[in-house]
Amino acid sequence: MTEHVLPKLPYDYNALEPHIDAKTMEIHHSKHHQAYVNNLNASLKDHPDLQNKTVEDLIKNLNSVPEAIRNAVRNSGGGHLNHTFFWQVMGPGKGGEPSGELLEKIKSSFESFDKFKEKFSAAGVSRFGSGWAWLTVDKTGKLAIESTANQDNPLTESTVAILGVDVWEHAYYLKFQNRRADYLATWWNVVNWDQVAHNLKSAKH
């Protein structure tokens, strides 16, 4: 059996201070993300045919997952996939604006970079309950802002996320309490635009 494992963070827990506090990062990664990994492995233990599939494959083809474990795979597999992605699109000393093709695509899709940030943040703020806001690209290369509930991922609807932000309370509650909009406003300071540009290139292949 090939077990899914918790990926190592590409930076220290305190690396995103003062924007995201070290204690939140530690709990978010070592407790919440670890729980998704543990629960995903538990749900697959009696399904050897699914154990060698990547988490992307499982989420992309949820309908082929047996109904008895589909919801568990959707939630825990989605949680593992989303968080693995989330850690990569952030980094210390990041933020600012993207450049090159990514910036041009954002401008042509959303009028301006500032308008894009406004719309993206609004998607996160207005997500009822727990979930995510995403910048996605479809098969034609078109960019869109989406929001999903819980741990759902745009892959299920055949679009590919190139940027995403976690708006579950566990992502911000220690520092921001109920002020989700404040969390989103400061989160832009840690966005790793180089990674987002790389995600856009990868999505084309």
C-alpha positions as CSV (number, residue, x, y, z in Angstrom):
1,M,0.0,0.0,0.0
2,T,1.3,3.4,-0.9
3,E,0.3,5.8,1.8
4,H,-0.3,9.5,1.2
5,V,2.1,11.6,3.4
6,L,2.1,15.1,4.8
7,P,4.4,17.2,2.6
8,K,7.1,19.2,4.4
9,L,6.4,22.9,4.4
10,P,8.8,24.8,1.9
11,Y,9.5,27.3,4.7
12,D,9.5,27.6,8.5
13,Y,6.3,28.0,10.5
14,N,7.3,31.6,11.4
15,A,8.4,32.5,7.9
16,L,5.1,34.3,6.9
17,E,5.1,36.5,10.0
18,P,3.7,39.1,10.6
19,H,1.1,38.4,8.0
20,I,0.3,34.8,9.1
21,D,1.4,33.9,12.6
22,A,3.7,30.9,13.4
23,K,1.2,29.2,15.7
24,T,-1.6,29.2,13.1
25,M,0.9,27.8,10.5
26,E,2.0,25.1,12.9
27,I,-1.5,24.0,13.8
28,H,-2.8,24.3,10.3
29,H,0.0,22.2,8.8
30,S,0.8,19.7,11.5
31,K,-2.7,19.1,12.9
32,H,-5.3,20.0,10.2
33,H,-3.4,18.9,7.1
34,Q,-2.1,15.8,8.9
35,A,-5.7,14.9,9.8
36,Y,-6.8,15.1,6.2
37,V,-3.9,12.8,5.2
38,N,-4.7,10.3,8.0
39,N,-8.4,10.2,7.2
40,L,-7.7,9.8,3.4
41,N,-5.4,6.8,4.1
42,A,-8.0,5.3,6.4
43,S,-10.8,5.7,3.8
44,L,-8.6,3.9,1.2
45,K,-7.3,1.0,3.3
46,D,-9.8,-1.5,1.9
47,H,-9.4,-0.3,-1.7
48,P,-6.0,-1.4,-3.0
49,D,-6.9,-0.4,-6.5
50,L,-7.2,3.2,-5.4
51,Q,-4.1,3.3,-3.1
52,N,-1.6,4.0,-5.9
53,K,-3.6,6.8,-7.5
54,T,-2.5,10.4,-6.9
55,V,-4.7,12.6,-4.9
56,E,-5.3,14.7,-8.1
57,D,-6.5,11.6,-9.9
58,L,-8.9,10.7,-7.0
59,I,-10.4,14.2,-6.9
60,K,-10.6,14.6,-10.7
61,N,-12.4,11.3,-11.0
62,L,-14.5,11.3,-7.9
63,N,-17.4,9.6,-9.7
64,S,-15.2,6.5,-10.2
65,V,-14.6,6.3,-6.4
66,P,-17.0,3.8,-4.8
67,E,-20.0,5.5,-3.3
68,A,-19.3,4.1,0.2
69,I,-16.1,6.1,0.5
70,R,-16.7,8.9,-2.0
71,N,-17.6,11.5,0.5
72,A,-14.6,10.7,2.7
73,V,-12.3,10.9,-0.3
74,R,-13.9,14.1,-1.4
75,N,-13.4,15.8,2.0
76,S,-10.1,14.3,3.1
77,G,-8.5,13.9,-0.3
78,G,-9.7,17.5,-1.1
79,G,-8.2,18.7,2.1
80,H,-4.9,17.1,1.4
81,L,-4.8,18.4,-2.2
82,N,-5.9,21.9,-1.4
83,H,-3.5,22.4,1.5
84,T,-0.5,20.9,-0.4
85,F,-1.3,23.5,-3.1
86,F,-1.9,26.3,-0.6
87,W,1.6,26.0,1.0
88,Q,3.2,26.4,-2.4
89,V,1.4,29.6,-3.5
90,M,2.7,31.4,-0.4
91,G,6.2,32.3,0.7
92,P,8.3,34.7,2.8
93,G,9.3,38.0,1.2
94,K,6.7,37.5,-1.5
95,G,3.6,39.6,-2.4
96,G,3.7,42.5,-4.7
97,E,2.5,42.0,-8.3
98,P,3.0,39.2,-10.8
99,S,4.7,40.0,-14.1
100,G,4.9,38.8,-17.7
101,E,2.2,36.6,-19.2
102,L,0.4,36.1,-15.9
103,L,0.0,39.8,-15.3
104,E,-1.2,40.3,-18.9
105,K,-3.8,37.6,-18.6
106,I,-5.1,38.9,-15.2
107,K,-5.4,42.4,-16.7
108,S,-7.2,41.2,-19.8
109,S,-9.5,39.0,-17.8
110,F,-10.3,41.4,-14.9
111,E,-9.6,44.9,-16.3
112,S,-6.7,45.5,-13.9
113,F,-4.6,43.8,-11.2
114,D,-6.4,45.8,-8.5
115,K,-9.8,44.8,-9.8
116,F,-8.7,41.2,-9.8
117,K,-7.6,41.4,-6.1
118,E,-10.9,43.1,-5.3
119,K,-13.0,40.3,-7.0
120,F,-10.8,37.5,-5.6
121,S,-11.0,38.8,-2.1
122,A,-14.8,39.3,-2.4
123,A,-15.1,35.6,-3.5
124,G,-13.3,34.6,-0.3
125,V,-15.2,37.0,2.0
126,S,-18.6,36.0,0.6
127,R,-18.0,32.2,0.8
128,F,-20.6,31.1,3.4
129,G,-19.2,28.9,6.1
130,S,-15.9,27.1,5.2
131,G,-14.3,26.9,1.8
132,W,-11.8,28.4,-0.7
133,A,-11.5,31.1,-3.3
134,W,-9.6,30.2,-6.5
135,L,-8.1,31.7,-9.6
136,T,-8.6,29.0,-12.2
137,V,-7.8,28.3,-15.8
138,D,-9.9,26.2,-18.2
139,K,-8.9,24.1,-21.2
140,T,-9.1,27.2,-23.5
141,G,-6.7,29.2,-21.2
142,K,-9.5,31.4,-19.8
143,L,-9.0,32.7,-16.3
144,A,-11.9,32.8,-13.8
145,I,-12.4,33.4,-10.1
146,E,-14.3,30.6,-8.4
147,S,-15.2,29.7,-4.8
148,T,-15.8,26.2,-3.5
149,A,-17.4,24.9,-0.3
150,N,-15.5,22.9,2.3
151,Q,-12.6,21.1,0.7
152,D,-13.9,20.9,-2.8
153,N,-11.4,21.6,-5.6
154,P,-12.0,23.0,-9.0
155,L,-10.5,19.9,-10.6
156,T,-13.9,18.2,-10.0
157,E,-15.4,20.7,-12.4
158,S,-12.5,20.3,-14.9
159,T,-10.8,23.6,-14.3
160,V,-7.3,23.9,-12.8
161,A,-6.5,26.1,-9.8
162,I,-3.4,28.3,-10.2
163,L,-4.0,30.3,-7.0
164,G,-6.1,29.6,-4.0
165,V,-6.8,30.9,-0.5
166,D,-8.1,28.9,2.5
167,V,-11.0,30.8,4.2
168,W,-11.8,28.1,6.8
169,E,-11.6,29.7,10.2
170,H,-8.7,27.5,11.2
171,A,-6.6,29.4,8.6
172,Y,-6.9,32.7,10.4
173,Y,-8.9,32.6,13.7
174,L,-6.0,32.9,16.2
175,K,-4.8,36.2,14.7
176,F,-7.9,37.6,13.1
177,Q,-10.9,36.0,15.0
178,N,-13.9,36.6,12.8
179,R,-12.3,39.2,10.6
180,R,-11.9,37.2,7.4
181,A,-11.7,40.3,5.3
182,D,-8.6,41.5,7.3
183,Y,-7.0,38.1,6.9
184,L,-7.5,38.2,3.1
185,A,-6.2,41.8,2.9
186,T,-2.9,40.8,4.6
187,W,-2.7,37.5,2.8
188,W,-1.7,39.3,-0.5
189,N,1.7,40.1,1.2
190,V,2.7,36.4,1.1
191,V,1.4,35.3,-2.4
192,N,4.2,33.6,-4.3
193,W,3.5,35.0,-7.9
194,D,6.4,33.0,-9.3
195,Q,4.7,29.8,-8.3
196,V,1.3,31.0,-9.6
197,A,3.0,31.8,-13.0
198,H,4.5,28.3,-12.9
199,N,1.1,26.8,-12.2
200,L,-0.4,28.7,-15.2
201,K,2.4,27.3,-17.5
202,S,1.8,23.7,-16.1
203,A,-1.9,24.0,-16.6
204,K,-1.4,24.4,-20.4
205,H,0.2,21.0,-20.7
